[in-house]
Amino acid sequence: MVVTILDPIQNLAAGPAGDAYTSAVTAWGAGPITELQRLTVSLRGGCEKTDKTLVFGFTGQLDAYSDKQFSDFIAEHMQGVSLPLIIDLSRIDFIDSSGLGALVQLVKNCKESGNPFSLVGNARVVQTVKLVRLETFLNLQPSLEAALAQFGAA
């Protein structure tokens, strides 16, 4: 018997042709985040800078094991950039209180520096954010298109 093990993260950034992420980011003059860096064993992230926004996409788990690398990755790409920031967690499998803490700290940093912030999540992320009543503070948006539209007309 032959068993094939598929990497659920492999090629996830590209997404299916015509998916909402690809369409939304392409509309802003940039392609989708095609290269995700392995931040930890369980978290990968990528960044796409357009003329209007800085969009981060992540896949995997945002938890106590990966929150430091998550924060460092974003800080590294934000140096010297004063664009609105969108964090797309629509492909995150799991988020815990440490992940939420990293997001709260990120929003505080953005507010201090004057960078607008928006968060996009899947059902799991949205449920967790709403459970602790952070949807307004984190500027939770229903889709990447809505988050992008918030910072300028497409």
Helices and strands as residue ranges (DSSP letters): H 20-27, E 37-40, E 43-49, E 54-62, H 67-78, E 85-95, H 97-113, E 117-121, H 123-131, E 140-141, H 144-150
